[in-house]
């Protein structure tokens, strides 16, 4: 029998996203975050990061989530951008992020030491320049699910290397669920 880990979704606020960035889990893509000191008559640019050549060129994909289980919770070996551009009338979307890299999470699973404190469950906020656009860094376990509701699937965009796969996280005897009764 699985050990249940129930997560209460929290609002996707600027301070929550800043905390995830401080922990080294994401890079926020927000106003004033990456301004360069371009002098008058000058245009400057610099990469935020470069994808691995081995994984092919970048691509833009659309993702539509219409399942309530986190059965594709996993990691990628390279970064990907979340562009949470969406229609707020869709089913509620939840993004669950482990608060540690995949190796540390695997160790906690092996030691039977996993708890709700090892995750954050964000109730996705669409179209907000302070919270809705960010880079999920490589090897950060994460997954999406929708709430129990009628309506259209939750849809958003992701940019990622063309050949990027997903390594499903083995949670052993744990099952992670979202507590919708606790949505803030």
TAURNOR-V823986 format. One record per backbone hydrogen bond with DSSP energy under -0.5 kcal/mol. CO is the residue of the C=O (numbers start at 1). NH is the residue of the N-H. Records with the same first field share a line. If there is no record, write none. Layout:
CO = NH ; NH
This chain:
2 = 4
3 = 175
4 = 6
5 = 177
7 = 9 ; 179
9 = 184
10 = 123
11 = 13
13 = 17
14 = 18
15 = 19
16 = 20
17 = 21
18 = 22
19 = 23
20 = 25 ; 26
21 = 24
25 = 137
27 = 135
28 = 30
30 = 33
36 = 38
39 = 42
52 = 55
53 = 56
55 = 163
57 = 162
59 = 160
61 = 158
63 = 65 ; 156
65 = 154
67 = 146
69 = 71
70 = 73
73 = 169
74 = 142
75 = 167
76 = 139
79 = 161
80 = 136
81 = 83 ; 159
82 = 84 ; 134
83 = 85 ; 157
84 = 86 ; 127
86 = 88
87 = 90
92 = 147
93 = 124
94 = 96 ; 145
95 = 97 ; 122
96 = 143
97 = 120
100 = 141
101 = 105
102 = 106
103 = 107
104 = 108
105 = 109
106 = 110
107 = 111
108 = 113 ; 114
109 = 112
115 = 118
116 = 119
118 = 99
120 = 97 ; 122
121 = 10
122 = 95 ; 124
123 = 12
124 = 126
127 = 129
128 = 131 ; 132
132 = 84
133 = 29
134 = 82 ; 136
135 = 27 ; 137
136 = 80
137 = 140
139 = 102 ; 141
141 = 98
142 = 74
143 = 96
145 = 94
147 = 149
152 = 91
154 = 65
156 = 63
157 = 83
158 = 61
159 = 81
160 = 59
161 = 164
166 = 168
167 = 75
169 = 171
171 = 174
173 = 3
175 = 5 ; 177
176 = 70
177 = 7 ; 179
178 = 180
179 = 9 ; 182
180 = 183
